[in-house]
Each structure stands twice: as structure tokens, then as C-alpha cells.
Amino acid sequence: MHKKISKSNISIPSLGLGTWDLERKDCSRVVSEAIDLGYRHIDAASMYENESEVGAGIINSKVDRRELFLATKINTTGWTPSGGDGPFLQNKNIIKTFEKSLIDLKTDYVDLLLIHWPRFETNLGDMLEIMYEIKESQKAKEIGVANFNSNLLNECIKLGFNDIFCNQIEYHPFLSQSKLLETMKGLDMIPVAYCPICRGHVSKDDVIINLSEKYSKTPAQIALRWIIQQNAVAIPKTANLERLKENGDIYDFNINQSDMKKIYGLERSQRLVQNLQSNDLTYPWD
Ligand SMILES: NC(=O)c1ccc[n+]([C@@H]2O[C@H](COP(=O)([O-])OP(=O)(O)OC[C@H]3O[C@@H](n4cnc5c(N)ncnc54)[C@H](OP(=O)(O)O)[C@@H]3O)[C@@H](O)[C@H]2O)c1
């Protein structure tokens, strides 16, 4: 069973299945396979244009929806992978868009609803008001954010929204995020790491390869274990059944403190996801 991190009586499994770039033909199969293998956390997003297939995968699995932790994200940016780069989602359409996500996901609630990018039609306060209206309606159990920097996180608190569940950010051995993680710790927000295996780059690093030999694990397992040992959540994506098993098999070993430090030492400010969706190009990441 995947271990969980708890906050305000809600527990999030420390390993989730990422669904970005899961092509429609693979997506429902992979989601069902993951759940049947023991994954209990699925990370979806309306921007990924595959929520329908994610929902089908959940229905087709052998596990009851209520045993799963399902997260999705509101896309306020207008950008989609199939080419949509329209105007911002208007605030008045946010709830309607979320209702469509629920229909596609074939569920009447999500466990976590995130703001996908800090780019909205109006201001942060208005955006958060709408998110909390959704939480009030019980259709999202928790509200979180993604790609928020320290200033924006502090601004949420100033505006009175002091129970943001998590901030989902790019985090892997080659991007330390030290300032942002420190801010999140101070604000009691769970870090959720996307691109946790740096889209496969960890398999090419000598330090990680050496550790994988030492612990008899694969490089991806070393990177994922390093993240969850920091009380963070990792959401690797794979379309491959063997890798699903591999990525889930990280709960039977411990990386010692000196080896954890060796991995911290790999920081090289490598960022895979660029801030293309922000209209403020000077946006500081941390
Ligand atoms: N909030 C945001 O803005 C944001 C941005 C990016 C991502 N995310 C979320 O985070 C999830 C994960 O990020 P990501 O998909 O970009 O990157 P990732 O999980 O670090 O890497 C995925 C890539 O690594 C390969 N892979 C998976 N397991 C592997 C293993 N054990 N060994 C070697 N290669 C492996 C996959 O290929 P195969 O499929 O062929 O195995 C895929 O190409 C996304 O799916 C999405 O849910 C969120």
C-alpha cells in the first residue's frame, strides 16, 4: 500500500499517477492498470484533454472511486496542447468548466482541485473566492495551487486563504526549489512534485546510477524515494505497465542521510516546464 501524507484530516497518497501526455488510446488502460496495481492517487487536469479517459479508467478498475484520491486542475489560461491559445477563462465560466471536468471524470467530487497556472482573468482574490465556493459545495474536498511562487503563496495567506492544501511544482534532483519549499513548509502546504524523474533524465546521471546499484533499485526509484522521504508527493507519468510497477515499488527501502545529500548536490537549475502561460515574463519562479 502506498504511504500517505495527512493534513487537516485528509490524506494524500505520496505517490500518484501523472496523466499529462497520456494519449487517449493509452490513458484509460494505464489508469485502470495503475489502480489495480495499488496506485490510489491520480493527477488529472482539464488542460490535458483526457479527463474522459481518466474517468473511464477509474470506472473500469477494480477499486471503488471512494478509495481513490483524485486531483484535477482548472485551466484558466486558455492554452491547450491541441492548439487552443484563446483568451483567459472568464471567472463566470470557472464553475461551469469544473462541472464539465466532473462529468468527464465520471464522478460527483474530486479530492483536490488545483489552479493550474497563476494566470487569471481578474485577480487572485476573486479566483480563490470561486475555488472556495466549489469547496463549500463539497464538490472538491480540498483546494490547492500549482506553479505558485513564494510571493503568490504569501498573498493567498494575506487574502485570508490560509488552508491551501498543496502547491504542485516541478521538483526533481536537478532542480532544488529550496526557497519555495522553505516557504511552503512555513505555510504548512504539502509539496507535490511534478516531473519527479525529470522525464527520464535521472537514469543518465552517474551519482543516481551508483546509488541505484548500491540500493538494488532503478534510477527512477531512487529519485522517487528521495522525494517521498522529504514528506513530499511524487506524481510520475508512464504509459508502460512495467514502469508503473517499477515506480510504485519504492516503499521497501530507505536512502540514508548521506546519500540523500549526494542527491541534493545534483542541483543544476534544470527546468523542463517553461512559464509560457504567464503574461508576466519576469515572473520569478521561487
Ligand atoms: N502542474 C503542472 O503544471 C504540471 C506540469 C507538468 C507535469 N505535471 C504532472 O506531473 C506528471 C509527471 O510529470 P511529467 O509526465 O512531465 O514527467 P515525469 O513523470 O518526470 O516523466 C515522464 C516520462 O518519463 C518516462 N518514464 C516513466 N517512468 C519511467 C521509469 N521508471 N524509467 C524511465 N523512464 C520513465 C515516461 O515514459 P513512458 O510513458 O514511456 O514510460 C515519460 O516519458 C504529469 O503527467 C502531470 O500529471 C503537472
PDBQT file of the ligand as one rigid body, heavy atoms in Angstrom, charges set to zero:
ROOT
HETATM    1  N1  LIG A 301       1.026  21.347 -12.685  1.00  0.00    +0.000 N 
HETATM    2  C1  LIG A 301       1.746  21.418 -13.790  1.00  0.00    +0.000 C 
HETATM    3  O1  LIG A 301       1.909  22.477 -14.390  1.00  0.00    +0.000 OA
HETATM    4  C2  LIG A 301       2.372  20.164 -14.330  1.00  0.00    +0.000 A 
HETATM    5  C3  LIG A 301       3.369  20.248 -15.312  1.00  0.00    +0.000 A 
HETATM    6  C4  LIG A 301       3.950  19.070 -15.775  1.00  0.00    +0.000 A 
HETATM    7  C5  LIG A 301       3.520  17.855 -15.278  1.00  0.00    +0.000 A 
HETATM    8  N2  LIG A 301       2.510  17.776 -14.336  1.00  0.00    +0.000 N 
HETATM    9  C6  LIG A 301       2.015  16.484 -13.817  1.00  0.00    +0.000 C 
HETATM   10  O2  LIG A 301       3.133  15.714 -13.378  1.00  0.00    +0.000 OA
HETATM   11  C7  LIG A 301       3.142  14.461 -14.056  1.00  0.00    +0.000 C 
HETATM   12  C8  LIG A 301       4.562  13.953 -14.216  1.00  0.00    +0.000 C 
HETATM   13  O3  LIG A 301       5.359  14.842 -14.957  1.00  0.00    +0.000 OA
HETATM   14  P1  LIG A 301       5.895  14.502 -16.417  1.00  0.00    +0.000 P 
HETATM   15  O4  LIG A 301       4.994  13.496 -17.022  1.00  0.00    +0.000 OA
HETATM   16  O5  LIG A 301       6.085  15.758 -17.128  1.00  0.00    +0.000 OA
HETATM   17  O6  LIG A 301       7.360  13.896 -16.136  1.00  0.00    +0.000 OA
HETATM   18  P2  LIG A 301       7.942  12.591 -15.400  1.00  0.00    +0.000 P 
HETATM   19  O7  LIG A 301       6.893  11.868 -14.653  1.00  0.00    +0.000 OA
HETATM   20  O8  LIG A 301       9.173  13.024 -14.673  1.00  0.00    +0.000 OA
HETATM   21  O9  LIG A 301       8.453  11.705 -16.609  1.00  0.00    +0.000 OA
HETATM   22  C9  LIG A 301       7.608  11.059 -17.507  1.00  0.00    +0.000 C 
HETATM   23  C10 LIG A 301       8.486  10.468 -18.610  1.00  0.00    +0.000 C 
HETATM   24  O10 LIG A 301       9.410   9.535 -18.040  1.00  0.00    +0.000 OA
HETATM   25  C11 LIG A 301       9.214   8.227 -18.609  1.00  0.00    +0.000 C 
HETATM   26  N3  LIG A 301       9.259   7.272 -17.502  1.00  0.00    +0.000 N 
HETATM   27  C12 LIG A 301       8.290   6.978 -16.599  1.00  0.00    +0.000 A 
HETATM   28  N4  LIG A 301       8.700   6.083 -15.696  1.00  0.00    +0.000 NA
HETATM   29  C13 LIG A 301       9.990   5.783 -16.025  1.00  0.00    +0.000 A 
HETATM   30  C14 LIG A 301      10.969   4.911 -15.476  1.00  0.00    +0.000 A 
HETATM   31  N5  LIG A 301      10.699   4.178 -14.410  1.00  0.00    +0.000 N 
HETATM   32  N6  LIG A 301      12.184   4.870 -16.064  1.00  0.00    +0.000 NA
HETATM   33  C15 LIG A 301      12.484   5.629 -17.138  1.00  0.00    +0.000 A 
HETATM   34  N7  LIG A 301      11.583   6.471 -17.731  1.00  0.00    +0.000 NA
HETATM   35  C16 LIG A 301      10.339   6.549 -17.172  1.00  0.00    +0.000 A 
HETATM   36  C17 LIG A 301       7.862   8.251 -19.274  1.00  0.00    +0.000 C 
HETATM   37  O11 LIG A 301       7.881   7.470 -20.446  1.00  0.00    +0.000 OA
HETATM   38  P3  LIG A 301       6.872   6.218 -20.647  1.00  0.00    +0.000 P 
HETATM   39  O12 LIG A 301       5.479   6.771 -20.566  1.00  0.00    +0.000 OA
HETATM   40  O13 LIG A 301       7.235   5.714 -21.987  1.00  0.00    +0.000 OA
HETATM   41  O14 LIG A 301       7.202   5.261 -19.537  1.00  0.00    +0.000 OA
HETATM   42  C18 LIG A 301       7.682   9.725 -19.634  1.00  0.00    +0.000 C 
HETATM   43  O15 LIG A 301       8.310   9.980 -20.882  1.00  0.00    +0.000 OA
HETATM   44  C19 LIG A 301       2.416  14.770 -15.367  1.00  0.00    +0.000 C 
HETATM   45  O16 LIG A 301       1.999  13.609 -16.038  1.00  0.00    +0.000 OA
HETATM   46  C20 LIG A 301       1.296  15.634 -14.867  1.00  0.00    +0.000 C 
HETATM   47  O17 LIG A 301       0.268  14.859 -14.275  1.00  0.00    +0.000 OA
HETATM   48  C21 LIG A 301       1.963  18.930 -13.851  1.00  0.00    +0.000 A 
ENDROOT
TORSDOF 0
